[in-house]
Amino acid sequence: MTMRNGRTVRDLRRENRTAVLQRLYFDGPLSRFSLGPATGLSSGSISNVVAELVAEGLVEEAGSVDSAGGRPRTLLRISPGSGCMIGVDVGETRVRIELFDLTLTELARTERPLAVDSPNPHDRYEVGVVVGHLREGIAEVLRTADVPAERLLGVGVGVPGIVARTAEDGAVVHGQTIGWDAVPLERLLRESVELPASVPYWIDNGAKTLGQAEMWFGAGRGARSAVVVLFGSGVGACVVADPMGPGRAIEWGHLKVRVRGRRCRCGAQGCLEAYAGAEALLERWREAGGVPPAGADEETALTAMLAAAYPAEPGTDPDAPEPDATEPDATALAVLAETAEYLGAGFADLINLFQPERILVGGWAGLQLGTRFLETVSGYAREYALTYPAARVVIDMGTLGPDAVTVGAAILPLADFFGRGGRRAEAETAEEQPAWASTVREREAH
């Protein structure tokens, strides 16, 4: 049956289920009585939807609460064991894989290091190696938590680069800075990873998954709009205009901040990433006479640079031996000060372009650097941005830490599941399936 606005009864039921699931997820446990005003649904609709969700095992009772003069009201919550998701972060030094239950409680995790000591940075992202890490890591977390693959709502993967989609290959990654030229990652995973063909893959830019996590559970909660910045070996960002909807990844790191400037790892000149990414930051320190630890990866080297620029005060760490008074490394301080100004100019562009309520900083390098000079970066941003939007933006750190990308990646299948009213996507027919599907069916048949 189709209503006047074009929606069907099936659409309406799905939307009602979605509303109930979302409110229980973010605000639960709640009683049926509380769900009415929280969702805008009638008591009859709430009763019907809750009965369905309880019968399907998606919602369960969670105690009771006293009511004003009446019987205690039963509280309801999302059932943690009614499904699970895998989140993957294809990072700059390792691949991290985590298994979560429906409430995003971690059930198992594993990490696979990438070859950070290779003279060619592209070598660490050799496609076959990354796919192998995902194949082994996904099997490991399912085995560790003793979870059957059939319970998976999906696998979310955060990657560097632009993600496009084709009918033949599914998600295709264009990662210019890591040497990936139209890599059909979804097809490769379908052919390699031992999962049922019905399990969906959600592959997207890592900054977007970071933004999703911060908006759902982190420093973005309550904001109507935000830009979430991922600051690692390079820099990227996610623009969010709808707190519950998917953000939009933007290649902020390749905004030009200096004409004919430094060569970026993307091949162009003058990109923000060529000055503010951790890889470029360490290179500039080295060029200026700094001495990063020999053979150290970027995270260790950046820690050393910050320690040189901001030496610990004697006596501030009770477990450390009492050091001699150490002067700050002037070279490291100068490079960091210049980097803060470049980042401030980049933030000003985000403010002028999108006028967000908040700008949030995440990523492993952002977590290290943010507490040291976020105030300075914010000062430059307000100086270079237009006065009106600059006065209305809050610039702050993300709160989810180094796991934010994997959490956000796991949210991708979860958000789709909720958007479908708590029902899995219908299986595609053989005629509708993409080209890689026949290979998967043949493999499973044997």
PAKE-853595 format. One record per residue (C-alpha): residue number from 1; residue in one letter; x, y, z. Coordinates in steps of 0.001 Angstrom, whole numbers. Last residue first. Example, Ala and Ser with C-alpha at 12.3 -4.5 7.8 and 13.67 -1.06 7.14 Angstrom:
// PAKE-853595
2,S,13670,-1060,7140;
1,A,12300,-4500,7800;
END
This chain:
// PAKE-853595
446,H,34144,-26572,-2340;
445,A,30798,-24849,-2832;
444,E,32129,-21872,-844;
443,R,34858,-21262,-3449;
442,E,32414,-21524,-6345;
441,R,30038,-19079,-4661;
440,V,32890,-16600,-4041;
439,T,34046,-16791,-7670;
438,S,30457,-16261,-8861;
437,A,30216,-13188,-6624;
436,W,33245,-11413,-8158;
435,A,31217,-10360,-11213;
434,P,28617,-8424,-9278;
433,Q,25366,-10016,-8049;
432,E,22103,-9068,-9687;
431,E,21655,-12273,-11717;
430,A,22534,-14492,-8746;
429,T,19885,-12803,-6669;
428,E,21016,-10428,-3996;
427,A,20345,-11313,-382;
426,E,18144,-8818,1418;
425,A,20081,-6482,3671;
424,R,19831,-7448,7317;
423,R,16961,-6130,9409;
422,G,17188,-3794,12383;
421,G,14985,-1094,10870;
420,R,16944,-907,7634;
419,G,18617,2308,8798;
418,F,19611,476,11972;
417,F,21462,-2155,9958;
416,D,23030,511,7737;
415,A,24267,2379,10809;
414,L,25707,-868,12213;
413,P,27479,-1690,8946;
412,L,29256,1713,9019;
411,I,29619,1832,12831;
410,A,32344,-830,12673;
409,A,34497,1547,10614;
408,G,33899,4301,13158;
407,V,35084,2060,15996;
406,T,38112,1044,13921;
405,V,38933,4698,13175;
404,A,38431,5838,16781;
403,D,40736,3218,18326;
402,P,43650,5665,18784;
401,G,41737,7979,21122;
400,L,37973,8421,21369;
399,T,37925,11976,22726;
398,G,38555,14217,19734;
397,M,40453,17364,20588;
396,D,38935,20829,20366;
395,I,38171,23798,18140;
394,V,34772,25347,18911;
393,V,33363,27477,16090;
392,R,31145,30516,16514;
391,A,33677,33358,16593;
390,A,35461,31945,13532;
389,P,32180,31925,11565;
388,Y,31707,35718,12081;
387,T,35338,36866,11947;
386,L,36370,35315,8642;
385,A,39332,33022,9134;
384,Y,43052,33955,9301;
383,E,43233,35204,12900;
382,R,40751,32648,14189;
381,A,42763,29821,12655;
380,Y,46059,31279,13913;
379,G,44756,31299,17480;
378,S,43338,27803,17133;
377,V,46737,26501,16017;
376,T,48342,28084,19081;
375,E,45751,26550,21421;
374,L,46195,23185,19694;
373,F,49913,23334,20433;
372,R,50957,20704,22935;
371,T,47678,18897,23644;
370,G,47116,18473,19932;
369,L,50536,17144,18988;
368,Q,50377,13594,20286;
367,L,46666,12995,19702;
366,G,46887,14680,16303;
365,A,49771,12401,15372;
364,W,47733,9289,16186;
363,G,44574,10540,14501;
362,G,42100,13014,15960;
361,V,41332,16748,15987;
360,L,37795,18114,16219;
359,I,36475,21246,14522;
358,R,33099,22255,15911;
357,E,30005,24272,14999;
356,P,31007,24186,11349;
355,Q,31192,27180,8968;
354,F,31911,24915,5960;
353,L,34190,26881,3619;
352,N,35351,29706,5888;
351,I,35907,27464,8909;
350,L,37655,24757,6882;
349,D,39891,27390,5266;
348,A,40722,28767,8707;
347,F,41684,25257,9834;
346,G,44216,25084,6994;
345,A,45651,28470,7976;
344,G,45931,27263,11568;
343,L,47617,24086,10347;
342,Y,50212,26135,8485;
341,E,50725,28308,11555;
340,A,51121,25319,13859;
339,T,53638,23778,11438;
338,E,55793,26913,11621;
337,A,55795,26698,15424;
336,L,56602,22976,15278;
335,V,59584,23611,13003;
334,A,60852,26384,15275;
333,L,60429,24300,18434;
332,A,62299,21353,16904;
331,T,65209,23628,15952;
330,A,65268,25385,19325;
329,D,65546,22069,21212;
328,P,64270,22978,24667;
327,E,66968,23295,27328;
326,T,67555,20348,29608;
325,A,68242,20545,33344;
324,D,70028,17332,34294;
323,P,67728,14411,34785;
322,E,66388,12880,38051;
321,P,65667,9268,37174;
320,A,62053,8709,36062;
319,D,59384,7107,38249;
318,P,58371,10360,39981;
317,D,57799,12120,36617;
316,T,57544,15891,37127;
315,G,60766,15983,39162;
314,P,62882,17734,36559;
313,E,60599,19413,33974;
312,A,60088,17263,30926;
311,P,61668,18504,27716;
310,Y,59250,20233,25296;
309,A,60997,20566,21937;
308,A,63219,17517,22375;
307,A,60404,15431,23880;
306,L,58154,16527,21024;
305,M,60750,15411,18476;
304,A,61237,12077,20275;
303,T,57495,11394,20275;
302,L,57448,12226,16562;
301,A,60241,9706,15969;
300,T,58402,6976,17887;
299,E,55196,7537,15904;
298,E,57073,7793,12623;
297,D,58969,4518,13018;
296,A,62460,4552,14501;
295,G,65479,3276,12565;
294,A,67800,5933,13976;
293,P,66129,8233,16487;
292,P,65295,11614,14868;
291,V,68253,14053,14667;
290,G,67248,17640,13966;
289,G,69415,19748,11671;
288,A,66817,21776,9765;
287,E,66484,19058,7119;
286,R,65731,16495,9840;
285,W,63039,18711,11342;
284,R,61543,19219,7868;
283,E,61488,15454,7292;
282,L,59817,14909,10668;
281,L,57065,17380,9801;
280,A,56696,15910,6310;
279,E,55982,12422,7669;
278,A,53811,13823,10471;
277,G,51622,15703,7999;
276,A,51700,19507,8418;
275,Y,54050,20839,5753;
274,A,53699,18566,2699;
273,E,50198,17674,3929;
272,L,49116,21298,3415;
271,C,49966,20851,-265;
270,G,52553,23148,-1878;
269,Q,53655,20966,-4747;
268,A,52010,17929,-6352;
267,G,53327,14352,-6346;
266,C,50914,12894,-3767;
265,R,53891,12670,-1381;
264,C,53928,16454,-1386;
263,R,56763,18480,-2934;
262,R,57394,21643,-975;
261,G,56048,24910,-2331;
260,R,55415,26070,-5879;
259,V,52448,28092,-4565;
258,R,52052,27583,-815;
257,V,48960,26442,1108;
256,K,47396,24238,-1557;
255,L,44652,21957,-252;
254,H,45948,18422,-573;
253,G,45606,17593,3111;
252,W,41938,18563,2991;
251,E,41118,15623,729;
250,I,37489,15604,1859;
249,A,35526,12716,3367;
248,R,31800,13341,3617;
247,G,29910,12422,6768;
246,P,27315,9686,7008;
245,G,24077,10631,8731;
244,M,23247,10730,12434;
243,P,24955,14047,13226;
242,D,23907,15557,9865;
241,A,26274,18118,8312;
240,V,29505,16186,8927;
239,V,32684,17102,7020;
238,C,35477,14536,7310;
237,A,39142,15487,7184;
236,G,42559,14354,6002;
235,V,46189,14767,6994;
234,G,49285,12733,6239;
233,S,51451,10564,8486;
232,G,48666,11135,10984;
231,F,46193,13965,11544;
230,L,42573,13013,10971;
229,V,40412,16133,11209;
228,V,36735,16020,12128;
227,V,34684,18878,10704;
226,A,31425,19444,12532;
225,S,27738,20157,12150;
224,R,24657,19748,14344;
223,A,26743,19166,17445;
222,G,25291,17199,20360;
221,R,27876,14445,20215;
220,G,30959,15557,18276;
219,A,33419,15000,21129;
218,G,32881,11263,21071;
217,F,30207,8592,20738;
216,W,28166,9104,17565;
215,M,29847,12199,16112;
214,E,33355,11069,17102;
213,A,32829,7614,15589;
212,Q,31440,8882,12280;
211,G,34268,11401,11963;
210,L,36896,8699,12424;
209,T,35102,6565,9813;
208,K,35179,9514,7420;
207,A,38855,10218,8085;
206,G,39601,6563,7300;
205,N,38019,6792,3834;
204,D,35456,4086,3176;
203,I,34914,364,2773;
202,W,31682,-1230,3994;
201,Y,31765,-4957,3303;
200,P,28533,-6958,3465;
199,V,28250,-10530,4795;
198,S,25980,-12464,2392;
197,A,28933,-14067,588;
196,P,29747,-15978,3773;
195,L,33237,-15181,5090;
194,E,36612,-16788,4371;
193,V,38501,-13721,3163;
192,S,40262,-13967,-196;
191,E,37794,-13604,-3075;
190,R,35481,-11212,-1249;
189,L,38483,-9285,44;
188,L,39868,-8848,-3460;
187,R,36451,-7779,-4760;
186,E,36124,-5182,-1992;
185,L,39652,-3866,-2544;
184,P,39386,-3248,-6277;
183,V,42582,-1081,-6253;
182,A,42062,1906,-8586;
181,D,45665,3137,-8308;
180,W,47036,2451,-4838;
179,G,50524,3945,-4429;
178,I,50130,5129,-849;
177,T,49711,8851,-1574;
176,Q,47505,8203,-4614;
175,G,45034,6001,-2768;
174,H,42218,5457,-5263;
173,V,40318,2610,-3611;
172,V,37580,643,-5402;
171,A,34483,-494,-3473;
170,G,32253,-2904,-5416;
169,D,34143,-4622,-8204;
168,E,31729,-5084,-11106;
167,A,29005,-2531,-10341;
166,T,31579,104,-9445;
165,R,32181,2107,-6308;
164,A,34601,4912,-5477;
163,V,36755,5335,-2374;
162,I,39262,8198,-2218;
161,G,42416,7688,-199;
160,P,43636,6118,3047;
159,V,41483,3209,4235;
158,G,38827,2559,6910;
157,V,37213,-878,6625;
156,G,33785,-1904,7957;
155,V,32889,-5599,7997;
154,G,29221,-6553,8200;
153,L,26276,-7616,10311;
152,L,28309,-10619,11410;
151,R,26345,-13395,13120;
150,E,26939,-15798,10214;
149,A,30683,-15573,10847;
148,P,30273,-17628,14009;
147,V,31740,-15957,17109;
146,D,34225,-17848,19294;
145,A,35758,-14555,20494;
144,T,39284,-15673,19582;
143,R,38134,-17473,16424;
142,L,36225,-14459,15108;
141,V,39177,-12215,15962;
140,E,41654,-14543,14238;
139,A,39672,-15110,11035;
138,I,39356,-11349,10540;
137,G,43082,-10910,11197;
136,E,44226,-13602,8761;
135,R,42191,-12335,5812;
134,L,42781,-8684,6704;
133,H,46552,-9163,6936;
132,G,46526,-11050,3636;
131,V,44637,-8200,1955;
130,V,47276,-5768,3236;
129,V,50137,-7974,2004;
128,G,48553,-8478,-1431;
127,V,48033,-4740,-1823;
126,E,51590,-3689,-1012;
125,Y,50954,-843,1438;
124,R,54350,-980,3170;
123,D,56069,-865,-209;
122,H,54551,2542,-1033;
121,P,56802,4188,1587;
120,N,59903,3175,-468;
119,P,62998,2845,1718;
118,S,61171,116,3705;
117,D,61495,425,7486;
116,V,57740,793,8110;
115,A,56872,-2666,6787;
114,L,53313,-2857,8125;
113,P,52478,-4373,11498;
112,R,49421,-6632,11910;
111,E,47167,-5903,14874;
110,T,44539,-8024,16596;
109,R,41337,-7420,18496;
108,A,38566,-9296,20296;
107,L,35153,-8715,21876;
106,E,35120,-4910,22021;
105,T,31839,-3449,23228;
104,L,30238,-1667,20301;
103,T,26660,-2164,21580;
102,L,25993,-4736,18826;
101,D,29115,-6708,19728;
100,F,32509,-5627,18483;
99,L,35383,-7350,16649;
98,E,38556,-5323,16078;
97,I,41173,-5318,13308;
96,R,44191,-2980,13272;
95,V,46472,-2844,10226;
94,R,49837,-1310,11066;
93,T,52224,1623,10599;
92,E,50197,4017,8466;
91,G,46746,2667,9157;
90,V,44366,271,7444;
89,D,41857,510,10295;
88,V,39356,-2358,10368;
87,G,36038,-2635,12231;
86,I,34209,-5952,12520;
85,M,30550,-6060,13526;
84,C,28382,-8165,15840;
83,G,24766,-9206,16253;
82,S,22071,-10050,18790;
81,G,24590,-10440,21606;
80,P,24389,-6873,22879;
79,S,20563,-6851,23167;
78,I,19508,-3214,22780;
77,R,17751,-2000,25907;
76,L,14332,-1972,27521;
75,L,13172,-876,30963;
74,T,9981,-2253,32488;
73,R,7848,324,34262;
72,P,6995,-199,37918;
71,R,3238,-181,38570;
70,G,1565,3132,39227;
69,G,1762,6124,41535;
68,A,4496,7965,39652;
67,S,6486,5141,38093;
66,D,9291,3110,39620;
65,V,11946,1760,37259;
64,S,12446,-1735,35912;
63,G,15152,-4187,34904;
62,A,16838,-4456,31541;
61,E,14385,-6244,29235;
60,E,15644,-7212,25795;
59,V,15733,-5788,22277;
58,L,17173,-7339,19125;
57,G,15984,-10867,19970;
56,E,13493,-11072,17103;
55,A,10543,-11403,19498;
54,V,11822,-8394,21458;
53,L,12075,-6316,18276;
52,E,8572,-7260,17124;
51,A,6970,-6556,20522;
50,V,8848,-3249,20699;
49,V,7476,-2184,17316;
48,N,3889,-3066,18192;
47,S,3909,-1415,21619;
46,I,5649,1705,20319;
45,S,3108,2019,17499;
44,G,243,1737,19964;
43,S,1800,4256,22345;
42,S,2053,6725,19473;
41,L,5430,7657,18006;
40,G,7283,10942,18526;
39,T,10530,9041,19161;
38,A,11570,10325,22587;
37,P,7983,11251,23528;
36,G,6844,7632,23011;
35,L,10035,5862,24122;
34,S,9577,7071,27695;
33,F,6354,5040,28221;
32,R,7915,1961,26611;
31,S,10656,2250,29202;
30,L,14199,3299,28374;
29,P,17640,1720,28806;
28,G,18633,3501,26747;
27,D,19611,6931,25401;
26,F,21863,6245,22402;
25,Y,20932,2694,21455;
24,L,17388,2756,22810;
23,R,16714,5947,20859;
22,Q,18283,4538,17705;
21,L,16395,1247,17914;
20,V,13039,2963,18437;
19,A,13510,5381,15529;
18,T,14734,2619,13212;
17,R,11739,445,14025;
16,N,9394,3332,13255;
15,E,11216,4070,9989;
14,R,10980,420,8933;
13,R,7286,322,9735;
12,L,6689,3481,7706;
11,D,8632,2170,4717;
10,R,6631,-1083,4789;
9,V,3404,907,4898;
8,T,4599,2573,1720;
7,R,5932,6076,1244;
6,G,4889,8023,-1862;
5,N,3595,11063,19;
4,R,10,10047,-611;
3,M,460,6584,875;
2,T,1364,3412,-1036;
1,M,0,0,0;
END
